[in-house]
């Protein structure tokens, strides 16, 4: 019967290990270990006879979540071949069993996943995914027969659009340079300009009520954090220094505070922090994911998970009330 490999103890902060692959000589086990639910994870290796596991890839080699799409061994048990996301799409890499900097497997295109190797040949899955565009839907004053139209598009994915308070500009996330960053364009999708140039994925931009600032989340510090940047450009300022994941920022109606999701207590909850930085306070207790203040600033509307319904609670304090049944995306 299957037996647990002795010697290694998975850190209690890790949500788990996955994608196990035993080397052809039977002496080593390779697998993916996650540091958190929102981390890409790293590839680790451990002797099958027992002993501590060690990280095989550089920490946070992958730049996205999920980061890995299958791994296998070369027939001589000297290297691990795996699929990982470094920019916007997964591709194949190889790394020595002793560790080191992974090298691309040449001749393989993007979206090469789930490799399997036998002497003399390798099979893998090759996917082709259409780029994701941002579309505009006609409003209440639309002309009869007016159809939705593609507003922002490129050869890569576009997502998370947000109109400025004046309605003259749109902030959005784009992969058009190979790494997800925040861009700004005109309300008709014209003249796109890159706002952030960060080496890790950054997105979900939201304008302050006066249009001067944009809040966003980014993995540039190694975990998800909330940043604020001048809408005309500059250096993003980090608001959340905690060693936890914070993301999906949004403004209060007075522009003085920012709501965000955090797992710093061990579960996802909505928190609130001054826009200039400072001490954050926990708002929800029974789960929180994405939040927005009502227009009159009296209530907070929020989801509890990415697929839950919508809930409401008074900002002055009080009970949570279900408003819209789920499941809903975000």
WOMO-V900459 format. One record per pair of residues at least 6 apart in sequence whose C-alpha atoms are under 7 Angstrom apart, sorted by the first residue. I is the first residue (numbers start at 1). J is the second residue. D is the distance in Angstrom with one decimal. If there is no record, write none. Layout:
BEGIN
I|J|D, I|J|D
END
This chain:
BEGIN
5|48|6.1, 5|49|6.9, 5|50|5.7, 6|50|4.6, 6|51|6.6, 7|50|4.8, 7|51|4.1, 7|52|5.6, 8|51|5.7, 8|52|4.5, 8|53|5.9, 13|35|6.9, 14|34|5.7, 14|35|4.8, 14|36|5.7, 15|34|6.2, 15|35|6.9, 15|36|5.9, 15|37|6.4, 16|33|6.2, 16|34|6.0, 17|31|6.6, 17|32|5.6, 17|33|4.4, 17|34|6.4, 18|31|5.8, 18|32|5.2, 18|33|6.5, 19|31|5.2, 19|32|6.0, 19|70|6.4, 19|71|7.0, 20|29|6.6, 20|30|5.7, 20|31|4.5, 21|29|5.6, 21|30|5.2, 21|31|6.3, 21|71|7.0, 21|72|6.0, 22|28|5.8, 22|29|4.4, 22|30|6.3, 23|29|6.2, 23|73|5.7, 23|77|5.4, 24|75|6.1, 24|77|5.8, 25|77|6.3, 27|47|5.8, 27|48|5.3, 28|45|6.6, 28|46|5.6, 28|47|4.4, 28|48|5.1, 29|45|5.5, 29|46|5.3, 29|47|6.2, 29|48|6.0, 30|43|6.9, 30|44|5.7, 30|45|4.3, 30|46|6.6, 31|43|5.6, 31|44|5.4, 31|45|6.4, 32|41|6.3, 32|42|5.5, 32|43|4.5, 32|44|6.0, 33|41|5.4, 33|42|5.6, 33|43|6.3, 33|44|6.6, 34|40|6.7, 34|41|4.1, 34|42|6.7, 35|41|6.0, 38|65|6.5, 39|65|6.2, 40|60|6.6, 40|62|6.0, 40|63|6.7, 40|64|5.7, 40|65|4.7, 40|66|5.3, 40|67|4.4, 41|60|6.4, 41|67|6.7, 42|55|6.8, 42|57|6.1, 42|59|6.3, 42|60|6.1, 42|61|6.9, 43|55|6.0, 43|56|5.4, 43|57|5.6, 44|53|6.4, 44|54|5.5, 44|55|4.2, 44|56|4.9, 45|53|5.5, 45|54|5.6, 45|55|6.5, 45|56|6.3, 46|52|6.3, 46|53|4.3, 46|54|6.5, 56|99|4.7, 57|99|6.3, 57|100|6.6, 57|101|6.8, 57|102|6.9, 58|101|6.8, 62|84|6.0, 62|85|5.3, 62|86|5.0, 63|85|6.1, 63|86|5.1, 63|87|6.5, 63|200|6.3, 63|201|6.9, 64|85|6.1, 67|84|5.5, 67|85|5.4, 68|83|5.6, 68|84|4.5, 68|85|6.6, 69|83|5.0, 69|84|6.1, 69|113|5.5, 69|114|5.6, 70|82|5.8, 70|83|5.8, 70|113|6.3, 70|114|4.2, 70|115|6.4, 71|80|6.8, 71|81|5.6, 71|82|4.1, 71|83|6.5, 71|114|6.4, 71|115|6.3, 72|80|5.7, 72|81|5.3, 72|82|6.3, 72|115|6.4, 72|116|6.0, 72|117|6.8, 73|79|5.9, 73|80|4.5, 73|81|5.8, 73|117|6.9, 74|80|6.3, 74|81|7.0, 74|117|6.4, 75|118|6.3, 75|119|5.9, 78|96|6.0, 78|97|5.4, 79|94|6.4, 79|95|5.5, 79|96|4.3, 79|97|5.0, 80|94|5.6, 80|95|5.5, 80|96|6.4, 80|97|6.5, 81|92|6.9, 81|93|5.7, 81|94|4.3, 81|95|6.6, 82|92|5.5, 82|93|5.4, 82|94|6.3, 82|115|6.8, 83|90|6.0, 83|91|5.2, 83|92|4.4, 83|93|6.1, 83|112|6.7, 83|113|5.3, 83|114|6.6, 84|90|4.9, 84|91|5.7, 84|92|6.5, 85|91|6.5, 87|178|5.3, 87|179|5.1, 88|175|6.5, 88|178|5.8, 88|179|6.2, 89|110|6.0, 89|111|5.6, 90|110|5.9, 90|111|4.7, 90|112|6.3, 90|113|6.9, 91|109|6.7, 91|110|5.0, 91|111|5.4, 91|112|4.9, 91|113|6.7, 92|104|6.0, 92|105|5.5, 92|108|6.9, 92|112|6.1, 92|113|7.0, 93|102|6.0, 93|103|5.3, 93|104|4.3, 93|105|5.1, 94|102|5.4, 94|103|5.4, 94|104|6.3, 94|105|6.4, 95|101|6.6, 95|102|4.5, 95|103|6.5, 111|126|5.7, 111|127|5.3, 111|128|6.9, 112|124|6.5, 112|125|5.6, 112|126|4.6, 112|127|6.7, 113|124|5.8, 113|125|5.0, 113|126|6.3, 114|124|5.5, 114|125|5.9, 115|122|6.8, 115|123|5.7, 115|124|4.2, 115|125|7.0, 116|122|5.6, 116|123|5.3, 116|124|6.2, 117|123|6.5, 131|155|6.0, 131|156|5.1, 131|157|5.1, 132|156|6.9, 132|157|4.5, 132|158|5.7, 133|150|6.7, 133|152|6.0, 133|153|4.8, 133|157|6.2, 133|158|5.2, 134|150|6.1, 134|151|5.7, 134|152|5.0, 134|153|6.4, 134|158|6.1, 134|159|6.3, 135|148|6.7, 135|149|5.5, 135|150|4.2, 135|151|4.9, 135|152|6.8, 136|148|5.6, 136|149|5.4, 136|150|6.3, 136|151|5.9, 137|148|4.5, 137|149|6.8, 138|146|6.7, 138|147|6.7, 138|148|6.1, 151|188|6.7, 151|189|5.5, 152|189|5.4, 154|176|6.6, 155|176|6.7, 156|175|5.4, 156|176|5.0, 157|174|5.9, 157|175|5.4, 157|176|7.0, 158|173|5.7, 158|174|4.5, 158|175|6.5, 159|172|6.0, 159|173|5.2, 159|174|6.5, 160|172|5.3, 160|173|5.8, 160|204|5.3, 161|170|6.4, 161|171|5.6, 161|172|4.2, 162|170|5.4, 162|171|5.3, 162|172|6.4, 162|205|6.9, 162|206|6.1, 163|169|5.9, 163|170|4.5, 163|171|6.5, 164|170|5.9, 164|207|5.9, 164|211|6.1, 165|209|6.2, 165|210|6.9, 165|211|5.8, 167|187|6.6, 168|186|6.1, 168|187|5.0, 169|184|6.7, 169|185|5.7, 169|186|4.5, 169|187|4.7, 170|184|5.5, 170|185|5.4, 170|186|6.0, 170|187|5.7, 171|182|6.9, 171|183|5.7, 171|184|4.4, 171|185|6.6, 171|205|6.2, 172|182|5.7, 172|183|5.4, 172|184|6.3, 172|205|6.2, 173|180|6.3, 173|181|5.6, 173|182|4.6, 173|183|6.1, 173|203|5.1, 173|204|6.5, 174|180|5.3, 174|181|5.6, 174|182|6.3, 174|183|6.7, 175|181|6.7, 179|199|6.9, 179|200|6.6, 179|201|5.9, 180|201|4.6, 180|202|5.6, 180|203|6.9, 181|196|5.7, 181|197|6.3, 181|198|6.7, 181|201|6.2, 181|202|4.9, 181|203|5.9, 182|194|6.3, 182|195|5.5, 182|196|5.4, 182|202|6.6, 182|203|5.6, 182|205|6.8, 183|192|6.5, 183|193|5.5, 183|194|4.3, 183|195|5.0, 184|192|5.5, 184|193|5.3, 184|194|6.4, 184|195|6.5, 185|191|5.4, 185|192|4.1, 185|193|6.2, 195|233|5.7, 198|220|6.7, 199|220|6.4, 200|218|6.9, 200|219|5.5, 200|220|4.8, 201|218|5.9, 201|219|5.8, 202|217|5.7, 202|218|4.1, 202|219|6.4, 203|216|5.6, 203|217|5.6, 203|218|6.5, 204|216|5.4, 204|217|6.3, 204|248|6.3, 205|214|6.1, 205|215|5.6, 205|216|4.5, 206|214|5.4, 206|215|5.3, 206|216|6.6, 206|250|6.1, 207|213|5.9, 207|214|4.5, 207|215|6.6, 208|214|6.0, 208|251|6.0, 208|255|5.9, 209|253|6.6, 209|255|5.7, 212|230|6.1, 212|231|5.5, 213|228|6.7, 213|229|5.8, 213|230|4.7, 213|231|4.9, 214|228|5.6, 214|229|5.4, 214|230|6.3, 214|231|5.7, 215|227|5.7, 215|228|4.4, 215|229|6.5, 215|249|6.2, 215|250|7.0, 216|226|5.9, 216|227|5.4, 216|228|6.4, 216|249|6.2, 217|224|6.4, 217|225|5.4, 217|226|4.6, 217|227|5.9, 217|247|5.2, 217|248|6.4, 217|249|6.9, 218|224|5.4, 218|225|5.6, 218|226|6.7, 219|225|6.6, 223|244|6.7, 223|245|5.7, 224|245|4.6, 224|246|5.2, 224|247|6.0, 225|240|5.7, 225|245|6.1, 225|246|4.7, 225|247|5.9, 226|238|6.0, 226|239|5.6, 226|240|5.8, 226|246|6.1, 226|247|5.9, 226|249|6.6, 227|236|5.8, 227|237|5.2, 227|238|4.4, 227|239|5.6, 228|236|5.5, 228|237|5.2, 228|238|6.7, 229|235|6.3, 229|236|4.5, 229|237|6.3, 239|277|5.3, 244|263|6.3, 244|264|5.2, 245|262|5.7, 245|263|5.9, 245|264|6.9, 246|260|6.5, 246|261|5.5, 246|262|4.4, 246|263|7.0, 247|260|5.8, 247|261|5.4, 247|262|6.7, 248|260|5.4, 248|261|6.1, 248|290|6.3, 249|258|6.3, 249|259|5.5, 249|260|4.4, 250|258|5.4, 250|259|5.1, 250|260|6.4, 250|292|6.5, 251|257|6.0, 251|258|4.5, 251|259|6.2, 252|258|6.0, 252|293|6.0, 253|293|6.6, 253|295|6.8, 253|297|6.0, 256|274|6.0, 256|275|5.4, 257|272|6.5, 257|273|5.6, 257|274|4.4, 257|275|4.7, 258|272|5.6, 258|273|5.4, 258|274|6.3, 258|275|5.7, 259|270|6.7, 259|271|5.6, 259|272|4.4, 259|273|6.6, 259|291|6.7, 260|270|5.6, 260|271|5.4, 260|272|6.4, 261|268|6.3, 261|269|5.6, 261|270|4.7, 261|271|6.1, 261|288|6.6, 261|289|5.4, 261|290|6.6, 262|268|5.4, 262|269|5.6, 262|270|6.4, 262|271|6.8, 263|269|6.4, 268|287|5.7, 268|288|5.7, 268|289|6.4, 269|284|5.6, 269|285|6.5, 269|287|4.9, 269|288|4.1, 269|289|6.3, 270|282|6.3, 270|283|5.5, 270|284|5.3, 270|288|4.9, 270|289|6.4, 271|280|6.4, 271|281|5.6, 271|282|4.4, 271|283|5.2, 272|280|5.4, 272|281|5.4, 272|282|6.4, 272|283|6.8, 273|279|6.2, 273|280|4.3, 273|281|6.5, 287|304|4.8, 288|302|6.6, 288|303|5.8, 288|304|4.0, 288|305|6.5, 289|302|6.8, 289|303|5.4, 289|304|5.0, 289|305|5.3, 289|306|6.6, 290|302|5.4, 290|303|5.4, 290|330|6.7, 291|300|6.7, 291|301|5.6, 291|302|4.1, 291|303|6.7, 292|300|5.8, 292|301|5.4, 292|302|6.3, 293|299|5.9, 293|300|4.5, 293|301|6.1, 294|300|6.1, 294|301|6.9, 298|314|6.0, 298|315|5.7, 299|312|6.5, 299|313|5.6, 299|314|4.4, 299|315|5.1, 300|312|5.6, 300|313|5.4, 300|314|6.3, 300|315|6.1, 301|310|6.7, 301|311|5.6, 301|312|4.5, 301|313|6.8, 302|310|5.6, 302|311|5.3, 302|312|6.4, 303|309|5.9, 303|310|4.9, 303|311|6.0, 303|330|6.9, 306|329|5.7, 306|330|4.3, 307|326|6.6, 307|327|4.8, 307|328|4.8, 307|329|4.8, 307|330|5.8, 308|326|4.8, 308|327|4.9, 308|328|5.7, 309|324|5.3, 309|325|4.5, 309|326|3.7, 309|327|5.6, 309|328|5.8, 310|322|6.2, 310|323|5.4, 310|324|4.9, 310|325|6.6, 311|320|6.5, 311|321|5.5, 311|322|4.4, 311|323|5.2, 312|320|5.6, 312|321|5.2, 312|322|6.4, 312|323|6.6, 313|319|6.0, 313|320|4.7, 313|321|6.3
END
